[in-house]
């Protein structure tokens, strides 16, 4: 599983970069591709002597960084013998899933996410997203939410995400604070999965035309459609991954229905976000195994060994 914008932080995957040769080699090779396209070293932004959270905010850096870390981690798992039966991407993670599924090369994906970042920065107003710890039904009941924001994702009966332009999002924040409802502003610069990114639609869809049309060698679990797919991506699919609501819960439900019990989910996103959400959604199902590899606690090698011992050896 691959997560998207909002899951990133400076130094993500650092332990793997230092201690895992394949991860480091993959990151170095992909960094050269990024530098050739836009003249920026993502590796320096992540791990260099001057790396800082304040210097790691531009979408031009964070977009390719998320994909690079996720893809390199996937290569490490595959080298260890854990080859995925299917891949799931959420939001920007759909681009990593496209590369791992065989629909495109990682070089093509990096070009696509850098192109997207440039168009967003040029065309769209600044915005943001709020993760809210409350019953999602409040979104439809509270005008202070649905008049100013769009519903970007419903992750459980007590967790959902809204998105909008900055000024409108601030009004929603004031309402949440007045009501004593817990929320967190995600570290993103645009209101993904809402009309706040619509100004990028025409140019980016034109760029995507004719691309990413190969048949996947590994089926994709789509968070755009909320189901397990085995067919090539429809034209414009990767724009829908940016614009449409994230249907992660529906995607997991469809996967469970089609594959049955005993599914092993491995989150390769930077913060283990999807693993945490999956645990809430699948709570009480003892036959499911859910793992996160990369977390802010520098335990990537330990987490990898745990997965290999439990899943591969088992």
C-alpha positions as CSV (number, residue, x, y, z in Angstrom):
1,X,0.0,0.0,0.0
2,X,1.3,3.5,-0.9
3,X,0.1,6.7,0.7
4,X,0.0,10.2,-0.7
5,X,0.5,13.9,0.2
6,X,0.4,14.6,3.9
7,X,2.4,11.5,4.9
8,X,5.8,13.1,4.2
9,X,8.4,14.4,6.5
10,X,12.1,15.2,6.3
11,X,14.4,12.2,7.0
12,X,11.6,9.7,6.1
13,X,13.2,6.4,5.3
14,X,16.6,7.5,6.7
15,X,17.5,4.3,8.4
16,X,16.9,2.4,5.2
17,X,18.9,4.9,3.3
18,X,21.9,4.5,5.6
19,X,21.7,0.7,6.3
20,X,20.0,-0.9,3.2
21,X,22.2,-0.8,0.1
22,X,19.3,-1.5,-2.4
23,X,17.2,1.2,-1.0
24,X,20.1,3.7,-1.1
25,X,21.0,2.6,-4.7
26,X,17.3,3.0,-5.8
27,X,17.1,6.5,-4.2
28,X,20.3,7.6,-5.8
29,X,19.3,6.5,-9.3
30,X,15.8,8.1,-9.0
31,X,17.4,11.2,-7.6
32,X,19.5,11.5,-10.7
33,X,16.3,11.3,-12.8
34,X,14.7,14.1,-10.8
35,X,17.8,16.3,-11.0
36,X,17.8,15.9,-14.8
37,X,14.2,17.0,-15.0
38,X,14.1,19.9,-12.6
39,X,17.6,20.4,-11.2
40,X,16.7,19.5,-7.6
41,X,18.2,16.8,-5.4
42,X,15.5,15.2,-3.4
43,X,18.0,13.1,-1.5
44,X,19.7,16.4,-0.3
45,X,16.3,17.8,0.7
46,X,15.6,14.6,2.7
47,X,19.0,13.6,4.2
48,X,21.5,16.3,3.4
49,X,23.4,18.4,6.0
50,X,21.1,21.3,5.4
51,X,17.9,19.2,5.4
52,X,15.1,20.7,7.5
53,X,11.3,20.5,7.7
54,X,11.1,24.2,6.8
55,X,13.0,23.5,3.6
56,X,10.9,20.5,2.7
57,X,7.6,22.1,1.9
58,X,7.4,22.8,-1.8
59,X,5.3,20.3,-3.8
60,X,8.2,20.1,-6.3
61,X,10.2,18.3,-3.6
62,X,7.5,16.4,-1.6
63,X,5.8,14.9,-4.7
64,X,8.8,13.0,-6.0
65,X,10.2,12.3,-2.5
66,X,7.1,10.4,-1.5
67,X,7.1,8.3,-4.6
68,X,10.9,7.7,-4.4
69,X,10.8,6.4,-0.8
70,X,7.8,4.2,-1.5
71,X,9.2,2.7,-4.7
72,X,12.6,2.1,-3.2
73,X,11.0,0.3,-0.2
74,X,8.9,-1.8,-2.6
75,X,12.1,-2.9,-4.3
76,X,13.6,-3.9,-1.0
77,X,10.6,-6.1,-0.1
78,X,10.6,-7.7,-3.5
79,X,14.3,-8.5,-3.2
80,X,13.5,-10.1,0.1
81,X,11.0,-12.4,-1.6
82,X,7.8,-10.6,-0.8
83,X,6.3,-10.0,-4.2
84,X,2.9,-8.3,-4.1
85,X,-0.2,-10.1,-5.5
86,X,-1.8,-6.6,-5.8
87,X,-0.9,-3.0,-5.2
88,X,-3.0,-0.2,-3.6
89,X,-2.3,3.5,-3.9
90,X,-4.1,6.3,-2.1
91,X,-4.0,9.7,-3.8
92,X,-0.4,10.4,-4.9
93,X,0.3,6.8,-3.9
94,X,-1.6,5.7,-7.0
95,X,1.4,6.9,-9.0
96,X,3.8,4.6,-7.0
97,X,1.3,1.8,-7.5
98,X,1.3,2.4,-11.2
99,X,5.1,1.9,-11.3
100,X,5.1,-1.2,-9.1
101,X,2.1,-2.7,-11.0
102,X,4.1,-2.5,-14.3
103,X,1.8,0.1,-16.0
104,X,4.8,2.4,-16.3
105,X,8.4,2.8,-15.5
106,X,9.5,4.7,-12.3
107,X,11.1,7.3,-14.6
108,X,7.8,8.0,-16.3
109,X,6.1,8.2,-12.9
110,X,8.6,10.7,-11.5
111,X,8.2,12.9,-14.6
112,X,4.4,12.7,-14.2
113,X,4.5,13.8,-10.5
114,X,7.0,16.5,-11.1
115,X,4.8,17.8,-14.0
116,X,1.8,17.7,-11.7
117,X,3.6,19.6,-9.0
118,X,4.6,22.3,-11.5
119,X,1.1,22.7,-12.8
120,X,-0.4,22.9,-9.3
121,X,2.1,25.5,-8.2
122,X,1.4,27.6,-11.3
123,X,-2.4,27.2,-11.6
124,X,-3.9,26.6,-8.2
125,X,-4.6,28.7,-5.2
126,X,-3.0,27.6,-1.9
127,X,-5.2,25.3,0.1
128,X,-5.1,22.4,2.5
129,X,-6.7,19.4,4.1
130,X,-7.9,18.6,7.6
131,X,-8.0,15.2,9.2
132,X,-11.0,15.2,11.6
133,X,-11.5,12.8,14.5
134,X,-15.3,12.7,14.6
135,X,-18.4,11.0,13.1
136,X,-18.3,11.8,9.4
137,X,-22.0,12.5,9.5
138,X,-21.2,15.9,11.0
139,X,-19.9,17.0,7.6
140,X,-23.4,17.0,6.1
141,X,-25.0,18.3,9.2
142,X,-22.7,21.4,9.7
143,X,-22.9,24.2,7.1
144,X,-19.6,25.4,8.5
145,X,-18.0,22.3,7.0
146,X,-20.0,21.4,3.8
147,X,-20.3,25.0,2.6
148,X,-16.6,25.7,2.7
149,X,-15.0,22.3,2.2
150,X,-15.4,19.1,0.3
151,X,-15.2,15.6,1.7
152,X,-11.9,14.1,0.6
153,X,-12.0,10.8,2.4
154,X,-14.0,8.8,5.0
155,X,-11.6,6.4,6.7
156,X,-13.8,5.1,9.5
157,X,-16.8,5.9,11.7
158,X,-14.7,8.4,13.6
159,X,-12.2,9.7,11.1
160,X,-12.6,11.7,7.9
161,X,-10.7,14.3,5.8
162,X,-11.9,17.5,4.3
163,X,-10.2,19.7,1.7
164,X,-10.5,23.3,0.4
165,X,-8.8,26.6,-0.4
166,X,-6.9,28.2,2.6
167,X,-9.4,30.9,3.4
168,X,-12.3,28.5,3.4
169,X,-10.4,25.9,5.4
170,X,-9.7,28.4,8.1
171,X,-13.5,28.9,8.6
172,X,-13.9,25.2,9.0
173,X,-11.0,25.2,11.5
174,X,-12.7,27.9,13.6
175,X,-15.9,25.8,13.7
176,X,-14.1,22.7,14.8
177,X,-12.3,24.6,17.5
178,X,-15.5,26.1,18.8
179,X,-17.1,22.6,19.0
180,X,-14.1,21.1,20.7
181,X,-13.6,18.6,17.8
182,X,-10.1,17.3,17.4
183,X,-8.5,17.8,14.0
184,X,-5.1,18.0,12.3
185,X,-4.1,20.1,9.4
186,X,-2.1,17.9,7.0
187,X,1.2,19.2,5.7
188,X,0.0,19.9,2.1
189,X,-0.1,23.1,0.1
190,X,-3.1,22.4,-2.0
191,X,-6.7,21.3,-1.5
192,X,-6.4,17.9,-3.1
193,X,-9.6,16.0,-3.9
194,X,-11.6,19.2,-4.1
195,X,-12.5,22.1,-6.5
196,X,-9.4,23.8,-5.2
197,X,-7.3,21.9,-7.7
198,X,-9.6,22.2,-10.7
199,X,-7.5,24.9,-12.3
200,X,-4.9,22.2,-13.0
201,X,-7.3,19.8,-14.6
202,X,-7.1,20.7,-18.3
203,X,-3.4,21.1,-18.5
204,X,-2.6,17.9,-16.5
205,X,-5.2,15.8,-18.3
206,X,-3.7,16.9,-21.6
207,X,-0.3,15.9,-20.4
208,X,-1.6,12.4,-19.3
209,X,-3.3,11.7,-22.6
210,X,-1.8,8.6,-24.2
211,X,0.3,7.8,-21.1
212,X,0.0,5.0,-18.5
213,X,-1.9,2.6,-20.9
214,X,-0.1,-0.6,-20.4
215,X,-1.8,-3.7,-18.9
216,X,-0.7,-4.1,-15.2
217,X,1.3,-7.2,-14.4
218,X,-0.1,-6.9,-10.8
219,X,-3.7,-6.0,-10.2
220,X,-4.4,-2.6,-8.8
221,X,-6.7,-1.9,-5.8
222,X,-8.2,1.4,-6.8
223,X,-9.0,4.1,-4.2
224,X,-10.5,6.1,-7.1
225,X,-13.2,3.5,-7.7
226,X,-13.0,1.7,-4.4
227,X,-12.5,-1.7,-5.9
228,X,-9.9,-4.3,-7.0
229,X,-9.2,-3.9,-10.7
230,X,-7.2,-6.0,-13.2
231,X,-7.6,-3.8,-16.3
232,X,-5.5,-1.0,-17.8
233,X,-6.1,2.4,-16.3
234,X,-8.7,4.5,-18.0
235,X,-7.5,7.7,-19.6
236,X,-7.4,10.4,-17.0
237,X,-7.4,8.0,-14.1
238,X,-4.3,9.5,-12.5
239,X,-6.0,12.9,-12.6
240,X,-9.0,11.4,-10.8
241,X,-6.5,10.1,-8.2
242,X,-5.8,13.8,-7.5
243,X,-9.3,15.2,-7.8
244,X,-11.9,12.6,-6.7
245,X,-12.6,11.5,-3.1
246,X,-10.3,8.8,-1.7
247,X,-12.3,5.5,-1.4
248,X,-9.8,3.6,0.8
249,X,-12.4,1.9,3.0
250,X,-14.4,0.8,0.0
251,X,-11.3,-0.5,-1.7
252,X,-10.4,-2.6,1.4
253,X,-13.9,-3.9,1.6
254,X,-13.9,-5.0,-2.1
255,X,-10.5,-6.6,-1.7
256,X,-11.7,-8.6,1.3
257,X,-14.8,-9.7,-0.5
258,X,-12.9,-10.9,-3.6
259,X,-9.8,-12.4,-1.9
260,X,-11.3,-13.7,1.3
261,X,-9.6,-13.8,4.7
262,X,-5.9,-14.1,5.4
263,X,-4.8,-11.1,3.3
264,X,-1.5,-9.5,4.3
265,X,-1.3,-5.7,4.0
266,X,2.0,-4.0,3.9
267,X,2.1,-0.2,4.1
268,X,5.1,1.3,2.4
269,X,4.0,4.9,2.9
270,X,6.3,7.2,4.9
271,X,4.3,7.3,8.1
272,X,2.4,4.1,8.3
273,X,-0.9,6.1,7.9
274,X,-2.6,3.5,5.7
275,X,-1.7,0.7,8.1
276,X,-3.3,2.5,11.0
277,X,-6.5,3.3,9.0
278,X,-6.7,-0.4,7.8
279,X,-6.4,-1.6,11.3
280,X,-9.4,0.5,12.3
281,X,-11.4,-0.6,9.3
282,X,-10.6,-4.3,9.6
283,X,-10.7,-4.4,13.5
284,X,-11.8,-7.7,14.8
285,X,-10.7,-9.8,11.8
286,X,-8.0,-12.0,13.3
287,X,-6.9,-13.5,9.9
288,X,-5.7,-10.2,8.5
289,X,-2.0,-9.1,9.0
290,X,-1.2,-5.4,8.6
291,X,2.3,-4.1,8.7
292,X,4.0,-0.7,8.3
293,X,7.7,-0.5,7.3
294,X,8.6,3.2,7.4
295,X,7.7,5.3,10.5
296,X,9.2,8.4,12.2
297,X,10.7,6.1,14.9
298,X,13.7,4.8,12.9
299,X,12.7,1.2,13.1
300,X,12.6,0.4,9.4
301,X,15.2,-2.5,9.5
302,X,13.4,-4.0,12.6
303,X,10.1,-3.7,10.8
304,X,11.5,-5.4,7.7
305,X,12.9,-8.3,9.6
306,X,9.5,-8.7,11.4
307,X,7.7,-8.9,8.1
308,X,10.2,-11.3,6.6
309,X,10.1,-13.5,9.7
310,X,6.3,-13.6,9.8
311,X,5.2,-13.4,6.2
312,X,8.0,-14.7,4.1
313,X,9.4,-17.4,6.4
314,X,5.9,-18.3,7.5
